[in-house]
Amino acid sequence: MEYYNTQVVGAINIRPYWKQQIDLTGGDIAVLTALCTWWNCEHIYPSWAAIEQRSGQSRRTVANSLNHLAELGIIETRRTPGATSEYAIHLDALLNHDGVVAAGAASHDRASEPPRTYRPLTPVADRVTADDIARARAKHDKAAAEKQAQKAQEAQERAEFNEVYPGTKATTRDWRKARQYATAQEITDGAKTYADQCRRRETPARYIRTARRWLEDHDWENYQPQAPTSSDDLLGNPRIDSADLVNAEATPELMANIATMWDNATNG
């Protein structure tokens, strides 16, 4: 997509902005407007075919309009190496004071404009020493080694997950996304628990979730192994699973004692 300087194009198409003695035909206006569409370019040197296309005029009309505009001093044609010519546009020859203000520029003539100034380049060292090269190489090698070690560790963690997961295998992309939210140990432990559940329930293979969906849904959070709860935390001593109680004969007196212990433990 090309962006035209609509400020210039608009000003030259408003007749009250023209000087009184100027008389242009419709072809002249179309050709001048076409030339001004290259206003934002460093140099204006379109071919006649390009001018014809943008102006919508015939080759003969373009030639007559270029000559008429040059006679009025509105444009200036300069020969350049090759088949095209460079055009300088002098809006102050067409527009009055208000028109020049509206256009925002008086002319497009790079030959008469002062040369552009450029910021100097940032000074650099005259030469690079062998020590500089060695330090840069060592830094690069260290970063490469760290990256390689990280990739190897990631591949090992993913292989351990795929070994225990009961469904399809996780890709590198799936694993990296999941690792942003949990450690490799947490994810693998969740996969082991899920695999144990599938074995106990004899889940058909078609109902086992794919590794990608399982990881995307953070399902490892639902299958973290639970630490075994000691009966000491629930009933205190003596424990319900103590050998004396487990091996004792189930007498009415023993059952009453167990009921009393349970009530004391649960009711504080």
C-alpha positions as CSV (number, residue, x, y, z in Angstrom):
1,M,0.0,0.0,0.0
2,E,1.3,3.5,-1.0
3,Y,0.7,6.6,1.2
4,Y,0.3,9.9,-0.7
5,N,0.9,13.4,0.8
6,T,-2.8,14.3,0.8
7,Q,-2.0,17.8,2.1
8,V,-0.2,18.7,-1.1
9,V,-2.6,16.8,-3.4
10,G,-5.6,18.5,-1.8
11,A,-4.1,22.0,-2.0
12,I,-3.4,21.9,-5.8
13,N,-6.9,20.7,-6.5
14,I,-8.6,23.7,-4.8
15,R,-9.0,26.5,-7.4
16,P,-9.3,29.4,-4.9
17,Y,-5.7,28.6,-3.9
18,W,-4.4,29.2,-7.4
19,K,-2.9,32.4,-8.6
20,Q,-5.2,34.5,-10.7
21,Q,-3.2,34.4,-13.9
22,I,-2.9,30.6,-13.9
23,D,-5.1,28.6,-16.3
24,L,-4.8,24.8,-16.3
25,T,-6.7,22.3,-18.2
26,G,-8.2,19.1,-16.7
27,G,-5.3,17.1,-18.1
28,D,-2.8,19.5,-16.6
29,I,-4.4,19.1,-13.2
30,A,-4.5,15.3,-13.5
31,V,-0.8,15.1,-14.5
32,L,0.3,17.5,-11.8
33,T,-1.7,15.5,-9.2
34,A,-0.1,12.3,-10.4
35,L,3.4,13.8,-10.0
36,C,2.5,15.0,-6.5
37,T,1.6,11.5,-5.5
38,W,5.4,10.9,-5.4
39,W,5.9,13.9,-3.1
40,N,7.1,11.8,-0.2
41,C,9.9,10.2,-2.3
42,E,13.5,11.4,-2.2
43,H,13.4,12.0,-6.0
44,I,10.5,12.2,-8.4
45,Y,11.4,10.4,-11.6
46,P,8.5,8.2,-12.8
47,S,8.2,6.8,-16.3
48,W,5.6,8.2,-18.7
49,A,3.7,4.9,-18.3
50,A,3.5,5.4,-14.5
51,I,2.3,9.0,-15.0
52,E,-0.3,7.8,-17.5
53,Q,-1.5,5.1,-15.1
54,R,-1.9,7.5,-12.1
55,S,-3.3,10.4,-14.0
56,G,-5.7,8.3,-16.2
57,Q,-4.6,10.4,-19.3
58,S,-3.3,9.3,-22.7
59,R,0.4,9.5,-23.7
60,R,-0.3,12.6,-25.9
61,T,-2.2,14.4,-23.1
62,V,0.6,13.6,-20.6
63,A,3.2,15.0,-23.0
64,N,1.3,18.2,-23.7
65,S,0.5,18.7,-20.0
66,L,4.2,18.3,-19.0
67,N,5.2,20.8,-21.6
68,H,2.5,23.3,-20.4
69,L,3.4,22.9,-16.7
70,A,7.1,23.4,-17.5
71,E,6.3,26.6,-19.5
72,L,4.4,27.9,-16.5
73,G,7.3,27.1,-14.2
74,I,5.2,24.7,-12.1
75,I,7.5,21.8,-12.9
76,E,11.1,21.5,-14.0
77,T,12.3,18.5,-16.0
78,R,15.8,17.3,-15.7
79,R,17.5,14.6,-17.7
80,T,18.9,11.7,-15.8
81,P,20.9,8.7,-16.9
82,G,18.5,6.2,-18.4
83,A,15.1,6.6,-20.1
84,T,13.3,8.5,-17.3
85,S,13.5,12.2,-16.3
86,E,13.5,13.8,-12.8
87,Y,10.9,16.3,-12.0
88,A,11.1,19.2,-9.6
89,I,7.7,20.7,-8.6
90,H,7.4,24.4,-7.7
91,L,4.1,24.9,-6.0
92,D,4.8,28.5,-5.4
93,A,4.4,29.1,-9.1
94,L,0.8,27.8,-9.0
95,L,-0.5,28.6,-5.5
96,N,-1.0,31.9,-3.8
97,H,0.1,32.5,-0.2
98,D,-2.9,30.7,1.3
99,G,-2.4,27.8,-1.0
100,V,1.3,27.4,-0.1
101,V,0.3,27.5,3.6
102,A,-2.3,24.9,3.0
103,A,0.1,22.6,1.1
104,G,2.7,22.9,3.8
105,A,5.5,23.2,1.3
106,A,6.6,25.5,-1.5
107,S,8.5,23.1,-3.7
108,H,10.0,19.7,-4.2
109,D,13.4,20.3,-5.5
110,R,16.2,18.2,-4.0
111,A,18.9,20.0,-6.1
112,S,18.3,23.4,-4.5
113,E,17.8,22.1,-1.0
114,P,20.6,22.2,1.5
115,P,22.4,18.8,1.9
116,R,21.1,16.6,4.7
117,T,23.2,16.1,7.8
118,Y,23.7,12.8,9.3
119,R,24.7,11.8,12.9
120,P,28.2,10.5,13.1
121,L,28.7,6.9,13.7
122,T,29.4,5.7,17.2
123,P,33.2,5.5,17.6
124,V,34.5,2.0,18.1
125,A,37.9,0.5,19.1
126,D,40.5,0.7,16.5
127,R,41.2,-3.0,16.6
128,V,39.9,-6.1,18.3
129,T,42.5,-7.9,20.3
130,A,43.0,-11.7,20.8
131,D,41.8,-11.4,24.4
132,D,38.6,-9.8,23.2
133,I,38.0,-12.7,20.8
134,A,38.8,-15.2,23.5
135,R,36.4,-13.7,26.0
136,A,33.6,-13.5,23.4
137,R,34.2,-17.1,22.4
138,A,34.2,-18.3,26.0
139,K,31.0,-16.4,26.7
140,H,29.4,-18.0,23.7
141,D,30.6,-21.5,24.5
142,K,29.3,-21.2,28.1
143,A,25.8,-20.1,26.9
144,A,25.7,-22.9,24.4
145,A,26.7,-25.5,27.0
146,E,24.0,-24.2,29.4
147,K,21.4,-24.4,26.7
148,Q,22.4,-27.9,25.7
149,A,22.3,-29.1,29.3
150,Q,18.9,-27.6,29.7
151,K,17.6,-29.3,26.6
152,A,19.1,-32.6,27.7
153,Q,17.4,-32.3,31.2
154,E,14.1,-31.4,29.6
155,A,14.3,-34.4,27.2
156,Q,15.0,-36.7,30.2
157,E,12.1,-35.3,32.2
158,R,9.7,-35.7,29.3
159,A,10.9,-39.3,28.7
160,E,10.2,-40.2,32.4
161,F,6.7,-38.7,32.1
162,N,6.0,-40.6,28.8
163,E,7.2,-43.8,30.4
164,V,4.6,-43.7,33.2
165,Y,1.7,-42.0,31.4
166,P,-0.8,-44.6,30.2
167,G,-2.0,-42.7,27.1
168,T,-0.3,-41.1,24.2
169,K,3.1,-39.5,24.5
170,A,3.7,-35.8,25.2
171,T,5.5,-33.7,22.7
172,T,8.3,-31.2,23.5
173,R,5.8,-28.3,23.0
174,D,3.3,-29.9,25.4
175,W,5.9,-30.5,28.0
176,R,7.4,-27.0,27.9
177,K,3.9,-25.4,28.4
178,A,3.1,-27.7,31.3
179,R,6.5,-27.0,33.0
180,Q,5.6,-23.3,33.3
181,Y,3.1,-24.2,36.0
182,A,4.6,-27.1,37.9
183,T,7.8,-29.0,38.5
184,A,8.7,-32.2,36.6
185,Q,8.3,-34.3,39.7
186,E,4.8,-33.0,40.4
187,I,3.7,-33.7,36.8
188,T,5.3,-37.2,36.8
189,D,3.8,-38.1,40.2
190,G,0.4,-37.1,39.0
191,A,0.8,-39.2,35.8
192,K,1.8,-42.2,38.0
193,T,-1.3,-41.8,40.1
194,Y,-3.5,-41.4,37.0
195,A,-1.9,-44.6,35.5
196,D,-2.6,-46.5,38.8
197,Q,-6.2,-45.4,38.7
198,C,-6.6,-46.5,35.1
199,R,-5.2,-49.9,35.9
200,R,-7.4,-50.4,38.9
201,R,-10.5,-49.5,37.0
202,E,-9.4,-51.3,33.9
203,T,-10.1,-48.2,31.8
204,P,-10.3,-49.0,28.1
205,A,-7.5,-47.3,26.0
206,R,-10.0,-45.2,24.1
207,Y,-11.2,-43.5,27.3
208,I,-7.7,-42.6,28.5
209,R,-7.0,-38.9,28.0
210,T,-4.3,-37.9,25.6
211,A,-1.1,-36.5,27.1
212,R,-1.7,-33.2,25.4
213,R,-5.2,-32.7,26.8
214,W,-4.1,-34.0,30.2
215,L,-1.2,-31.5,30.4
216,E,-3.3,-28.6,29.0
217,D,-5.9,-29.1,31.7
218,H,-3.3,-29.3,34.5
219,D,-4.7,-32.7,35.5
220,W,-1.7,-33.5,37.6
221,E,-3.2,-31.3,40.2
222,N,-6.1,-33.8,40.6
223,Y,-3.8,-36.8,40.9
224,Q,-1.2,-35.8,43.4
225,P,-0.3,-38.7,45.8
226,Q,-1.8,-38.3,49.2
227,A,0.4,-38.9,52.2
228,P,-0.9,-41.7,54.4
229,T,-2.8,-40.5,57.5
230,S,-1.6,-42.0,60.8
231,S,-4.4,-43.2,63.1
232,D,-2.5,-41.4,65.9
233,D,-3.7,-38.1,64.4
234,L,-7.3,-39.3,64.6
235,L,-7.6,-41.4,67.8
236,G,-4.4,-40.9,69.8
237,N,-3.0,-43.8,71.8
238,P,-3.8,-46.6,72.0
239,R,-4.2,-46.9,68.2
240,I,-7.0,-48.8,66.6
241,D,-4.6,-50.8,64.5
242,S,-2.4,-51.8,67.5
243,A,-1.6,-55.5,67.7
244,D,-3.4,-55.9,71.0
245,L,-6.7,-54.8,69.6
246,V,-6.3,-56.4,66.2
247,N,-5.5,-59.9,67.6
248,A,-7.8,-59.7,70.6
249,E,-11.0,-61.8,70.8
250,A,-14.1,-59.8,69.8
251,T,-15.9,-59.8,73.2
252,P,-18.7,-57.5,74.2
253,E,-16.4,-55.8,76.7
254,L,-13.7,-55.2,74.0
255,M,-16.3,-53.8,71.6
256,A,-17.5,-51.4,74.4
257,N,-14.0,-50.3,75.1
258,I,-13.4,-49.6,71.4
259,A,-16.6,-47.6,71.2
260,T,-15.6,-45.5,74.2
261,M,-12.2,-44.8,72.7
262,W,-13.8,-43.7,69.4
263,D,-16.2,-41.4,71.2
264,N,-13.3,-39.9,73.2
265,A,-11.2,-39.3,70.1
266,T,-14.0,-37.8,68.0
267,N,-15.7,-35.7,70.7
268,G,-12.5,-34.4,72.3
